[in-house]
């Protein structure tokens, strides 16, 4: 019956995602909203078909790995360094402001500080995937505002990757006191540095040779398999050997492959699979959402929406103007940040798994995402890009 449950869960989840994704696409909304709604439909809080939540979450793990691999694959240090003077302090400041504001919301709800700060962090990250698509459609990737927006989002992603690394450590050492927590964090940092050094070495020597050899065969299937093996081996090795998240391993694997001559080919081969499994990830998050939270937590949802739509873009706008960025550039960049994205849900999912974030917090985040969902045109302000 387990195999039948798997097929039913996969079929039901993807069918609901297809229907809801088509609806949101017709309404010119972000597809993420459709996939979250699909999760609500097949979840335990609505009547009708109920997918197996545990199986959905297991399949969603691969979606997280593929998402992080794709981010690493598109990460180019040179592009970030070109606008580092603005985006590094800017993204750090806006993430800190949104996280602090979200943490205050969490404290007002009676949550302890660790839970409140993780909740605030989920409100502080915008969607790189959606923004890259909007900029590409607008042919604005290579404008000044486009460079700032992409660089800003990349720094946000890097900050969130760091949070993903630290989160399990906090969850595991939260009851042991500050000294034990400091020791656990120090150990984690050492392991991460060793992992980064190893992946940098292997990515610069071994990975190009593997891809060269496979590419010479002329087989598309073998090349796709080679990319998947590099990604999964790095992700699993990061978790099993170094004790860090598979998400970090996948991100580093993407960076390693991205440095090779096959980065564009790897992206074209891996991205279709990433999109399919990423859908399952968003559906699995939507399954945690109880629609009754809209009636139970209206003030909490409004407060979270205010953090996303007001606090974060206002902080970005103030910092950009203080650094002398023209208003014609600063306004669309700030408007681009008024959203929550895939990393918000990855962080929330890991926080939920670590026992730091309650289901109630995930419900508020999903409601916030649905309320603040934007058109893929991403507001009229972005049209000035």
LINURSUL-V788047 format. One record per helix or strand. SS is the DSSP state (h for helix, s for strand). FROM is the first residue (numbers start at 1). LEN is the number of residues. Records with the same first field share a line. If there is no record, write none. Layout:
SS = FROM-LEN, FROM-LEN
This chain:
h = 2-25, 31-12, 53-21, 77-6, 84-25, 113-10, 128-10, 144-30, 178-39, 220-21, 246-13, 263-24, 293-4, 298-25, 327-10, 342-12, 359-14, 380-5
s = 29-1, 375-1
